[in-house]
Amino acid sequence: MRLMFILLLSFLLQGCKATTDTTTSTPKLPQLDYVAATSEQSIPAAEDFYRLSLEQTAALYDFLKQEHVVNLPNYKQAFLYIKKRLVNFNYQGKNYYASQSLADNGGNCMALAMLTFAIANEM
């Protein structure tokens, strides 16, 4: 029994010796050999996405001065303005700034969220 155990142990240890260390080389990432033409394009600031134009802001304030709206809480005022202004909001696959989304009355769900945030932020 002891002999069988020693033979089994030596057999298993031989298997460990038979394996060799394989080193893998790290893969090389592709090199990008282009330069973006940054002078031709401007990178917008984060605030630009959530800002209404001056005309849109003035129209919002005119709406908020109406007699049936002025005494409501802010969230109800925002709801009424969005409900009135975005009656036929056209869901498109395009992500617009808040001002462009309000002007075009369209955009995707993110554009609508940015527009709602911009309206709430103005209030």
Secondary structure, DSSP 8 states (H G I E B T S, - for coil): -HHHHHHHHHHHHHHHHH-------------------TTT-----HHHHT---HHHHHHHHHHHTSTTTTTS-HHHHHHHHHHHHTTT-EE-S----HHHHHHHTEE-HHHHHHHHHHHHHH-
